[in-house]
């Protein structure tokens, strides 16, 4: 499941629970899909991470539908960017980056939480350094 899809599903399910308790209604995949002007199949694929990065229209529609606060908006926008299943490698990247990404993709389903956390710490430290040096082409905070 992609970060954006996971977040959308969590909000949809939590919304269903809260509505069910107070109004005996539920927010089905079909209802949310209709509100976003997409098919249920498309929304299901998006939730499961089978679609590429969601369009700005979809992200904005979800933000509006769930009436998100500023913090939640930032989280959804970051999750949408992180959900790009084919991120672009900068043309000036070290050629070894291609190998690194290939290795990561090959191992993605087999990494432990600890291994993921170690890599995340290393990469987030690099991102912070990039920002200090004036590079803004990053979206993870």
DSSP file (Angstrom, degrees, kcal/mol; ACC not computed):
  #  RESIDUE AA STRUCTURE BP1 BP2  ACC     N-H-->O    O-->H-N    N-H-->O    O-->H-N    TCO  KAPPA ALPHA  PHI   PSI    X-CA   Y-CA   Z-CA
    1    1 A X              0   0    0      0, 0.0    48,-0.2     0, 0.0    47,-0.2   0.000 360.0 360.0 360.0 137.9    0.0    0.0    0.0
    2    2 A X     >  -     0   0    0     44,-0.3     4,-3.0    45,-0.3     5,-0.3  -0.404 360.0-110.9 -79.7 159.7    1.3    3.5   -0.8
    3    3 A X  H  > S+     0   0    0     76,-0.2     4,-1.9     1,-0.2    77,-0.2   0.907 119.9  44.7 -57.4 -41.8    1.6    6.2    1.8
    4    4 A X  H  > S+     0   0    0     75,-0.8     4,-2.8     2,-0.2     5,-0.2   0.937 114.3  48.3 -68.3 -45.6   -1.2    8.2    0.2
    5    5 A X  H  > S+     0   0    0     41,-0.3     4,-2.6     1,-0.2     5,-0.2   0.899 111.3  50.6 -61.2 -41.5   -3.4    5.2   -0.3
    6    6 A X  H  X S+     0   0    0     -4,-3.0     4,-2.3     2,-0.2    -1,-0.2   0.908 112.2  47.1 -61.6 -42.7   -2.9    4.1    3.3
    7    7 A X  H  X S+     0   0    0     -4,-1.9     4,-2.3    -5,-0.3    -2,-0.2   0.913 112.5  48.8 -67.3 -43.4   -3.8    7.5    4.5
    8    8 A X  H  X S+     0   0    0     -4,-2.8     4,-2.8     1,-0.2    -2,-0.2   0.944 113.0  47.7 -61.7 -47.7   -6.9    7.8    2.3
    9    9 A X  H  X S+     0   0    0     -4,-2.6     4,-3.0     1,-0.2     5,-0.3   0.912 110.5  51.9 -60.7 -42.9   -8.1    4.4    3.4
   10   10 A X  H  X S+     0   0    0     -4,-2.3     4,-2.7    -5,-0.2     5,-0.2   0.922 113.1  44.3 -61.1 -43.9   -7.5    5.2    7.1
   11   11 A X  H  X S+     0   0    0     -4,-2.3     4,-2.6     2,-0.2    -1,-0.2   0.905 114.0  50.2 -67.3 -40.3   -9.5    8.4    6.8
   12   12 A X  H  X S+     0   0    0     -4,-2.8     4,-1.9    -5,-0.2    15,-0.3   0.932 115.2  42.7 -64.2 -44.7  -12.2    6.7    4.9
   13   13 A X  H  X S+     0   0    0     -4,-3.0     4,-2.3     2,-0.2    -2,-0.2   0.919 115.8  48.2 -68.6 -44.2  -12.5    3.8    7.4
   14   14 A X  H  X S+     0   0    0     -4,-2.7     4,-2.6    -5,-0.3     5,-0.2   0.886 110.8  51.7 -63.7 -38.2  -12.3    6.1   10.4
   15   15 A X  H  X S+     0   0    0     -4,-2.6     4,-2.7    -5,-0.2     5,-0.3   0.908 108.6  52.0 -62.9 -40.8  -14.9    8.4    8.9
   16   16 A X  H  X S+     0   0    0     -4,-1.9     4,-2.6    11,-0.2    -2,-0.2   0.912 110.4  48.1 -60.7 -42.7  -17.1    5.3    8.5
   17   17 A X  H  X S+     0   0    0     -4,-2.3     4,-2.0     2,-0.2    -2,-0.2   0.944 113.7  45.2 -65.0 -47.8  -16.6    4.4   12.1
   18   18 A X  H  X S+     0   0    0     -4,-2.6     4,-1.4     1,-0.2     5,-0.2   0.892 116.2  46.3 -66.8 -37.6  -17.4    7.9   13.4
   19   19 A X  H  X>S+     0   0    0     -4,-2.7     4,-3.8    -5,-0.2     5,-0.9   0.899 109.6  55.2 -68.7 -38.6  -20.4    8.3   11.1
   20   20 A X  H  X5S+     0   0    0     -4,-2.6     4,-0.7     4,-0.3    -2,-0.2   0.883 107.6  49.8 -61.8 -37.4  -21.7    4.8   12.0
   21   21 A X  H  <5S+     0   0    0     -4,-2.0    -1,-0.2    -5,-0.2    -2,-0.2   0.861 125.4  25.3 -69.7 -35.1  -21.6    5.6   15.7
   22   22 A X  H  <5S+     0   0    0     -4,-1.4    -2,-0.2    -5,-0.2    -3,-0.2   0.813 139.3  15.4-101.4 -33.1  -23.6    8.9   15.3
   23   23 A X  H  <5S-     0   0    0     -4,-3.8    -3,-0.2    -5,-0.2    -2,-0.1   0.407  90.1-119.5-125.0   1.9  -25.6    8.6   12.1
   24   24 A X  S  <<S+     0   0    0     -5,-0.9     2,-0.3    -4,-0.7    -4,-0.3   0.863  74.8 122.8  56.6  38.2  -25.7    4.9   11.2
   25   25 A X        -     0   0    0     -6,-0.7     2,-0.4    -9,-0.2    -1,-0.2  -0.806  47.1-153.5-118.6 163.9  -24.0    5.7    7.9
   26   26 A X        -     0   0    0     -2,-0.3     2,-1.1    -7,-0.1   -10,-0.1  -0.996  18.3-127.7-138.5 149.2  -20.8    4.5    6.4
   27   27 A X        -     0   0    0     -2,-0.4   -11,-0.2   -15,-0.3     2,-0.1  -0.798  35.4-166.0 -95.2  99.5  -18.4    6.0    3.9
   28   28 A X     >  -     0   0    0     -2,-1.1     4,-2.2     1,-0.1     5,-0.2  -0.362  35.0-109.6 -81.2 163.8  -18.0    3.3    1.3
   29   29 A X  H  > S+     0   0    0      1,-0.2     4,-2.6     2,-0.2     5,-0.2   0.896 120.9  54.7 -55.4 -41.8  -15.3    3.3   -1.3
   30   30 A X  H  > S+     0   0    0      2,-0.2     4,-2.4     1,-0.2    -1,-0.2   0.890 106.3  50.0 -62.7 -41.6  -18.1    4.0   -3.9
   31   31 A X  H  > S+     0   0    0      2,-0.2     4,-2.1     1,-0.2    -1,-0.2   0.919 113.8  44.2 -66.3 -43.1  -19.3    7.1   -2.0
   32   32 A X  H  X S+     0   0    0     -4,-2.2     4,-1.7     2,-0.2    -2,-0.2   0.915 112.6  52.7 -67.3 -41.5  -15.8    8.6   -1.7
   33   33 A X  H  <>S+     0   0    0     -4,-2.6     5,-2.6    -5,-0.2     4,-0.5   0.921 109.6  49.1 -59.1 -44.2  -15.0    7.7   -5.3
   34   34 A X  H ><5S+     0   0    0     -4,-2.4     3,-1.1     1,-0.2    -1,-0.2   0.911 109.0  52.1 -62.5 -42.4  -18.2    9.5   -6.5
   35   35 A X  H 3<5S+     0   0    0     -4,-2.1    -1,-0.2     1,-0.3    -2,-0.2   0.813 113.5  44.6 -63.4 -29.8  -17.3   12.6   -4.4
   36   36 A X  T 3<5S-     0   0    0     -4,-1.7    -1,-0.3    -3,-0.2    -2,-0.2   0.432 112.9-120.1 -92.6  -0.8  -13.8   12.6   -6.1
   37   37 A X  T < 5S+     0   0    0     -3,-1.1     2,-0.3    -4,-0.5    -3,-0.2   0.880  75.9 113.7  60.5  41.2  -15.3   12.0   -9.6
   38   38 A X  S   <S-     0   0    0     -5,-2.6    -1,-0.3    -6,-0.1    -2,-0.2  -0.862  72.0 -96.4-129.8 167.9  -13.4    8.8  -10.0
   39   39 A X     >  -     0   0    0     -2,-0.3     4,-2.3     1,-0.1     5,-0.2  -0.502  29.5-118.7 -81.4 155.2  -14.5    5.2  -10.3
   40   40 A X  H  > S+     0   0    0      1,-0.2     4,-2.7     2,-0.2     5,-0.2   0.873 116.6  56.1 -57.9 -36.3  -14.5    2.8   -7.3
   41   41 A X  H  > S+     0   0    0      2,-0.2     4,-2.3     1,-0.2    -1,-0.2   0.911 107.7  47.7 -63.4 -42.0  -11.9    0.7   -9.1
   42   42 A X  H  > S+     0   0    0      2,-0.2     4,-2.4     1,-0.2    -2,-0.2   0.940 113.4  47.2 -63.6 -46.9   -9.6    3.6   -9.6
   43   43 A X  H  X S+     0   0    0     -4,-2.3     4,-2.8     1,-0.2    -2,-0.2   0.901 111.4  51.4 -63.3 -40.7   -9.9    4.6   -5.9
   44   44 A X  H  X S+     0   0    0     -4,-2.7     4,-2.0     2,-0.2    -1,-0.2   0.925 111.2  47.8 -60.9 -44.7   -9.3    1.0   -4.8
   45   45 A X  H  <>S+     0   0    0     -4,-2.3     5,-2.9     2,-0.2     6,-0.9   0.881 111.9  50.5 -63.6 -38.0   -6.2    0.9   -7.0
   46   46 A X  H ><5S+     0   0    0     -4,-2.4     3,-1.1     4,-0.2   -44,-0.3   0.925 110.1  49.5 -65.5 -44.8   -5.0    4.2   -5.6
   47   47 A X  H 3<5S+     0   0    0     -4,-2.8   -45,-0.3     1,-0.2    -2,-0.2   0.870 112.4  48.2 -60.8 -37.7   -5.6    3.0   -2.0
   48   48 A X  T 3<5S-     0   0    0     -4,-2.0    -1,-0.2    -5,-0.2    -2,-0.2   0.458 116.1-113.5 -85.4  -0.6   -3.6   -0.2   -2.7
   49   49 A X  T < 5S+     0   0    0     -3,-1.1    -3,-0.2    -4,-0.4    -2,-0.1   0.710  81.8 123.8  78.7  19.8   -0.7    1.6   -4.3
   50   50 A X      < +     0   0    0     -5,-2.9     2,-0.3    -6,-0.2    -4,-0.2   0.601  61.0  67.8 -88.2 -11.9   -1.4    0.2   -7.8
   51   51 A X  S    S-     0   0    0     -6,-0.9     3,-0.1     1,-0.1    34,-0.1  -0.727  89.0-107.8-104.2 156.6   -1.7    3.6   -9.3
   52   52 A X        -     0   0    0     -2,-0.3    32,-0.2     1,-0.2    -1,-0.1  -0.034  68.8 -42.4 -68.6-178.1    1.1    6.2   -9.8
   53   53 A X  S    S-     0   0    0      1,-0.1    -1,-0.2    28,-0.1    28,-0.1  -0.182  74.8-107.2 -47.6 131.5    1.3    9.3   -7.7
   54   54 A X        -     0   0    0     26,-0.2    -1,-0.1    -3,-0.1    29,-0.1  -0.294  35.6-106.7 -65.9 149.5   -2.2   10.9   -7.4
   55   55 A X     >  -     0   0    0      1,-0.1     4,-2.5    -3,-0.1     5,-0.2  -0.255  27.0-109.7 -69.9 162.3   -3.0   14.0   -9.4
   56   56 A X  H  > S+     0   0    0      1,-0.2     4,-3.1     2,-0.2     5,-0.3   0.865 120.4  58.4 -59.5 -36.5   -3.2   17.4   -7.6
   57   57 A X  H  > S+     0   0    0      2,-0.2     4,-2.1     1,-0.2    -1,-0.2   0.909 108.4  44.4 -60.7 -43.2   -7.0   17.2   -8.4
   58   58 A X  H  > S+     0   0    0      2,-0.2     4,-2.5     1,-0.2     5,-0.2   0.936 114.8  48.0 -66.9 -47.1   -7.3   14.0   -6.4
   59   59 A X  H  X S+     0   0    0     -4,-2.5     4,-2.4     1,-0.2    -2,-0.2   0.941 114.4  46.2 -60.0 -47.7   -5.2   15.2   -3.5
   60   60 A X  H  X S+     0   0    0     -4,-3.1     4,-2.5     1,-0.2    -1,-0.2   0.873 111.2  53.5 -62.9 -36.8   -7.1   18.5   -3.3
   61   61 A X  H  X S+     0   0    0     -4,-2.1     4,-2.8    -5,-0.3    -1,-0.2   0.909 110.1  46.3 -64.7 -42.0  -10.4   16.6   -3.5
   62   62 A X  H  X S+     0   0    0     -4,-2.5     4,-2.5     2,-0.2    -2,-0.2   0.917 112.3  51.2 -64.8 -43.9   -9.4   14.3   -0.6
   63   63 A X  H  <>S+     0   0    0     -4,-2.4     5,-1.8    -5,-0.2     4,-0.5   0.922 115.1  42.4 -60.1 -45.3   -8.3   17.3    1.4
   64   64 A X  H ><5S+     0   0    0     -4,-2.5     3,-0.9     3,-0.2    -2,-0.2   0.926 112.5  53.4 -67.0 -45.4  -11.5   19.2    0.8
   65   65 A X  H 3<5S+     0   0    0     -4,-2.8    -2,-0.2     1,-0.3    -1,-0.2   0.908 116.2  37.5 -58.6 -44.6  -13.7   16.1    1.3
   66   66 A X  T 3<5S-     0   0    0     -4,-2.5    -1,-0.3    -5,-0.2    -2,-0.2   0.444 103.4-131.0 -89.8   0.7  -12.2   15.3    4.7
   67   67 A X  T < 5 -     0   0    0     -3,-0.9    -3,-0.2    -4,-0.5    -4,-0.1   0.946  36.4-162.7  50.3  58.9  -11.9   19.0    5.7
   68   68 A X      < -     0   0    0     -5,-1.8    -1,-0.1    -6,-0.1     2,-0.1  -0.379  12.8-126.0 -78.7 148.8   -8.3   18.6    6.8
   69   69 A X     >  -     0   0    0     -2,-0.1     4,-2.7     1,-0.1     5,-0.2  -0.318  39.7 -90.4 -82.5 175.4   -6.4   21.0    9.0
   70   70 A X  H  > S+     0   0    0      1,-0.2     4,-2.1     2,-0.2     5,-0.2   0.865 126.6  49.8 -58.2 -41.0   -3.0   22.5    7.9
   71   71 A X  H  > S+     0   0    0      1,-0.2     4,-2.1     2,-0.2    -1,-0.2   0.929 113.0  46.2 -64.2 -45.3   -1.0   19.7    9.5
   72   72 A X  H  > S+     0   0    0      2,-0.2     4,-2.7     1,-0.2    -2,-0.2   0.875 109.3  55.6 -65.4 -37.5   -3.1   17.0    7.9
   73   73 A X  H  X S+     0   0    0     -4,-2.7     4,-2.8     2,-0.2    -1,-0.2   0.941 108.9  47.0 -59.6 -47.4   -2.9   18.8    4.5
   74   74 A X  H  X S+     0   0    0     -4,-2.1     4,-2.7     1,-0.2     5,-0.2   0.909 112.1  50.8 -61.0 -43.0    0.9   18.7    4.7
   75   75 A X  H  X S+     0   0    0     -4,-2.1     4,-2.4     2,-0.2    -1,-0.2   0.910 112.4  46.3 -62.3 -42.5    0.9   15.0    5.7
   76   76 A X  H  X S+     0   0    0     -4,-2.7     4,-2.4     2,-0.2    -2,-0.2   0.915 113.2  48.9 -66.2 -43.1   -1.4   14.2    2.7
   77   77 A X  H  X S+     0   0    0     -4,-2.8     4,-2.1     2,-0.2    -2,-0.2   0.919 113.5  46.5 -64.0 -43.2    0.6   16.2    0.3
   78   78 A X  H  X S+     0   0    0     -4,-2.7     4,-2.5     1,-0.2    -1,-0.2   0.903 111.9  51.5 -63.9 -41.0    3.9   14.6    1.5
   79   79 A X  H  X S+     0   0    0     -4,-2.4     4,-0.9    -5,-0.2   -75,-0.8   0.887 108.2  52.2 -63.7 -38.5    2.3   11.2    1.3
   80   80 A X  H >< S+     0   0    0     -4,-2.4     3,-0.5     2,-0.2    -1,-0.2   0.925 111.5  46.0 -62.9 -44.4    1.1   11.9   -2.3
   81   81 A X  H >< S+     0   0    0     -4,-2.1     3,-1.3     1,-0.2    -2,-0.2   0.904 111.9  51.3 -65.0 -40.8    4.7   12.8   -3.3
   82   82 A X  H 3< S+     0   0    0     -4,-2.5    -1,-0.2     1,-0.3    -2,-0.2   0.666  99.2  68.0 -70.5 -14.8    6.1    9.8   -1.6
   83   83 A X  T <<  +     0   0    0     -4,-0.9     2,-0.7    -3,-0.5    -1,-0.3   0.406  65.1 121.2 -87.3   2.9    3.6    7.6   -3.4
   84   84 A X    X   -     0   0    0     -3,-1.3     3,-0.6     1,-0.2   -32,-0.1  -0.565  48.5-163.3 -67.9 112.6    5.2    8.1   -6.8
   85   85 A X  T 3  S+     0   0    0     -2,-0.7    -1,-0.2     1,-0.3     2,-0.1   0.569  84.8  41.0 -78.7  -7.3    6.1    4.6   -7.8
   86   86 A X  T 3  S-     0   0    0      2,-0.0    -1,-0.3    -3,-0.0    -3,-0.0  -0.510  79.7-175.2-135.8  67.9    8.5    5.9  -10.5
   87   87 A X    <   -     0   0    0     -3,-0.6     2,-0.4     1,-0.1    -5,-0.0  -0.304  29.4-112.2 -64.8 150.2   10.4    8.8   -9.0
   88   88 A X        -     0   0    0      1,-0.0     2,-0.5     0, 0.0    -1,-0.1  -0.685  20.6-139.5 -87.3 132.1   12.7   10.7  -11.3
   89   89 A X        -     0   0    0     -2,-0.4     4,-0.0     1,-0.1     9,-0.0  -0.785  30.7-109.4 -88.3 128.1   16.4   10.5  -10.7
   90   90 A X    >   -     0   0    0     -2,-0.5     3,-1.9     1,-0.1    -1,-0.1  -0.269  21.6-125.2 -57.5 142.6   18.2   13.8  -11.3
   91   91 A X  T 3  S+     0   0    0      1,-0.3    -1,-0.1    -3,-0.0    -2,-0.0   0.748 109.8  53.9 -63.3 -23.6   20.3   13.8  -14.4
   92   92 A X  T 3  S+     0   0    0      2,-0.0    -1,-0.3     3,-0.0    -2,-0.1   0.288  82.2 126.9 -94.5  11.8   23.4   14.9  -12.4
   93   93 A X  S <  S-     0   0    0     -3,-1.9     2,-0.1     1,-0.1     5,-0.1  -0.354  73.5 -96.7 -68.7 147.8   23.1   12.1   -9.9
   94   94 A X    >   -     0   0    0      1,-0.1     3,-2.4     2,-0.1     4,-0.5  -0.415  32.8-123.1 -58.0 134.4   26.1    9.9   -9.2
   95   95 A X  T >> S+     0   0    0      1,-0.3     3,-1.0     2,-0.2     4,-0.8   0.781 110.1  68.3 -55.1 -27.0   25.7    6.7  -11.4
   96   96 A X  H 3> S+     0   0    0      1,-0.2     4,-2.5     2,-0.2    -1,-0.3   0.742  85.2  71.0 -64.8 -21.7   26.0    4.6   -8.2
   97   97 A X  H <> S+     0   0    0     -3,-2.4     4,-2.7     1,-0.2    -1,-0.2   0.874  92.1  57.0 -61.7 -36.9   22.5    6.1   -7.2
   98   98 A X  H <> S+     0   0    0     -3,-1.0     4,-2.2    -4,-0.5    -1,-0.2   0.915 108.7  45.6 -60.9 -42.9   21.0    3.9  -10.0
   99   99 A X  H  X S+     0   0    0     -4,-0.8     4,-2.9     2,-0.2     5,-0.2   0.924 111.2  53.0 -64.5 -44.4   22.4    0.8   -8.4
  100  100 A X  H  X S+     0   0    0     -4,-2.5     4,-2.4     1,-0.2    -2,-0.2   0.925 111.3  45.5 -57.4 -46.4   21.3    1.9   -4.9
  101  101 A X  H  X S+     0   0    0     -4,-2.7     4,-2.6     2,-0.2    -1,-0.2   0.905 112.0  52.0 -65.7 -40.8   17.7    2.4   -6.1
  102  102 A X  H  X S+     0   0    0     -4,-2.2     4,-2.5    -5,-0.2    -2,-0.2   0.931 111.1  47.5 -60.1 -45.6   17.8   -0.9   -8.0
  103  103 A X  H  X S+     0   0    0     -4,-2.9     4,-1.9     1,-0.2    -2,-0.2   0.905 111.2  51.5 -62.5 -41.2   19.0   -2.7   -4.8
  104  104 A X  H  X S+     0   0    0     -4,-2.4     4,-1.2    -5,-0.2    -2,-0.2   0.925 110.8  47.3 -62.5 -44.7   16.3   -1.0   -2.8
  105  105 A X  H  < S+     0   0    0     -4,-2.6     3,-0.5     1,-0.2     4,-0.4   0.915 111.0  52.3 -62.4 -42.7   13.6   -2.0   -5.2
  106  106 A X  H  < S+     0   0    0     -4,-2.5    -1,-0.2     1,-0.2    -2,-0.2   0.855 120.2  33.6 -61.9 -35.1   14.9   -5.6   -5.2
  107  107 A X  H >X S+     0   0    0     -4,-1.9     3,-2.6    -5,-0.2     4,-0.7   0.483  86.3 108.3 -98.4  -4.2   14.8   -5.8   -1.4
  108  108 A X  G >< S+     0   0    0     -4,-1.2     3,-0.7    -3,-0.5    -1,-0.1   0.810  81.8  43.6 -49.8 -43.8   11.8   -3.6   -0.7
  109  109 A X  G 34 S+     0   0    0     -4,-0.4    -1,-0.3     1,-0.2    -2,-0.1   0.534 115.0  50.5 -80.4  -4.4    9.4   -6.3    0.4
  110  110 A X  G <4 S+     0   0    0     -3,-2.6     2,-0.2     2,-0.1    -1,-0.2   0.378  79.4 115.5-114.8   2.5   12.0   -8.1    2.5
  111  111 A X    <<  -     0   0    0     -3,-0.7     2,-0.1    -4,-0.7    -3,-0.0  -0.521  58.9-132.3 -78.4 139.7   13.4   -5.2    4.6
  112  112 A X     >  -     0   0    0     -2,-0.2     4,-2.4     1,-0.1     5,-0.2  -0.394  26.4-107.4 -80.1 165.6   12.8   -5.3    8.4
  113  113 A X  H  > S+     0   0    0      1,-0.2     4,-2.7     2,-0.2     5,-0.2   0.893 121.9  52.7 -59.2 -39.7   11.5   -2.3   10.3
  114  114 A X  H  > S+     0   0    0      2,-0.2     4,-2.5     1,-0.2    -1,-0.2   0.930 108.8  48.3 -63.3 -46.1   15.0   -1.8   11.7
  115  115 A X  H  > S+     0   0    0      1,-0.2     4,-2.2     2,-0.2    -1,-0.2   0.909 113.0  48.3 -61.6 -41.6   16.7   -1.8    8.3
  116  116 A X  H  X S+     0   0    0     -4,-2.4     4,-2.7     1,-0.2    -1,-0.2   0.926 111.3  50.4 -63.5 -44.5   14.1    0.7    7.0
  117  117 A X  H  X S+     0   0    0     -4,-2.7     4,-2.4     2,-0.2    -2,-0.2   0.895 109.3  50.9 -62.0 -40.9   14.6    2.9   10.1
  118  118 A X  H  X S+     0   0    0     -4,-2.5     4,-2.1     2,-0.2    -1,-0.2   0.940 113.5  44.4 -62.7 -47.0   18.4    2.9    9.6
  119  119 A X  H  X S+     0   0    0     -4,-2.2     4,-2.7     1,-0.2     5,-0.2   0.899 111.7  53.9 -64.3 -39.9   18.1    3.9    6.0
  120  120 A X  H  X S+     0   0    0     -4,-2.7     4,-3.0     2,-0.2     5,-0.3   0.919 108.1  49.6 -60.3 -44.9   15.5    6.5    6.8
  121  121 A X  H  X S+     0   0    0     -4,-2.4     4,-2.2     2,-0.2    -1,-0.2   0.933 112.2  47.6 -61.4 -46.7   17.7    8.1    9.4
  122  122 A X  H  X S+     0   0    0     -4,-2.1     4,-1.7     1,-0.2    -2,-0.2   0.938 116.2  43.8 -59.8 -47.5   20.7    8.3    7.0
  123  123 A X  H  X S+     0   0    0     -4,-2.7     4,-2.4     1,-0.2    -2,-0.2   0.890 112.1  51.4 -69.5 -39.5   18.5    9.7    4.2
  124  124 A X  H  X S+     0   0    0     -4,-3.0     4,-2.4    -5,-0.2    -1,-0.2   0.876 108.4  52.6 -66.2 -35.3   16.7   12.2    6.4
  125  125 A X  H  X S+     0   0    0     -4,-2.2     4,-2.0    -5,-0.3    -1,-0.2   0.898 109.8  49.0 -63.6 -39.3   20.0   13.5    7.7
  126  126 A X  H  X S+     0   0    0     -4,-1.7     4,-2.7     2,-0.2    -2,-0.2   0.903 109.7  51.8 -65.5 -40.7   21.2   14.0    4.0
  127  127 A X  H  X S+     0   0    0     -4,-2.4     4,-2.4     2,-0.2    -2,-0.2   0.920 108.8  50.2 -62.3 -44.2   17.9   15.8    3.3
  128  128 A X  H  X S+     0   0    0     -4,-2.4     4,-2.0     1,-0.2    -1,-0.2   0.904 111.5  48.7 -60.5 -41.2   18.5   18.2    6.2
  129  129 A X  H  X S+     0   0    0     -4,-2.0     4,-2.0     2,-0.2    -2,-0.2   0.913 108.9  53.4 -64.7 -42.7   22.0   18.8    5.0
  130  130 A X  H  <>S+     0   0    0     -4,-2.7     5,-2.9     1,-0.2     4,-0.4   0.918 108.7  49.9 -56.3 -44.3   20.7   19.5    1.5
  131  131 A X  H ><5S+     0   0    0     -4,-2.4     3,-1.0     1,-0.2    -1,-0.2   0.887 108.7  51.2 -64.7 -39.2   18.3   22.0    2.9
  132  132 A X  H 3<5S+     0   0    0     -4,-2.0    -1,-0.2     1,-0.3    -2,-0.2   0.852 109.8  51.1 -64.0 -33.6   21.0   23.8    4.8
  133  133 A X  T 3<5S-     0   0    0     -4,-2.0    -1,-0.3    -5,-0.1    -2,-0.2   0.479 126.6-102.2 -83.6  -2.3   23.1   23.9    1.6
  134  134 A X  T < 5S+     0   0    0     -3,-1.0     2,-0.4    -4,-0.4    -3,-0.2   0.520  73.9 139.9  97.9   5.7   20.1   25.4   -0.3
  135  135 A X      < +     0   0    0     -5,-2.9    -1,-0.3    -6,-0.2    -2,-0.1  -0.714  20.9 174.9 -83.6 130.7   18.7   22.5   -2.2
  136  136 A X        +     0   0    0     -2,-0.4     2,-1.5     1,-0.1    -1,-0.1   0.310  45.4 107.8-117.4   7.3   14.9   22.4   -2.2
  137  137 A X        +     0   0    0     -7,-0.1     2,-0.3     2,-0.0    -1,-0.1  -0.219  62.5  91.4 -84.5  49.1   14.2   19.5   -4.4
  138  138 A X        -     0   0    0     -2,-1.5     3,-0.0     1,-0.1     0, 0.0  -0.951  48.8-172.1-137.9 157.7   13.0   17.3   -1.5
  139  139 A X        +     0   0    0     -2,-0.3     2,-0.4   -61,-0.1   -57,-0.1   0.407  53.9 100.9-132.4  -1.1    9.6   16.7    0.0
  140  140 A X              0   0    0      1,-0.1    -2,-0.0   -59,-0.1   -61,-0.0  -0.750 360.0 360.0 -90.5 132.7   10.3   14.6    3.1
  141  141 A X              0   0    0     -2,-0.4    -1,-0.1   -14,-0.0   -17,-0.0   0.437 360.0 360.0-108.6 360.0   10.3   16.5    6.4
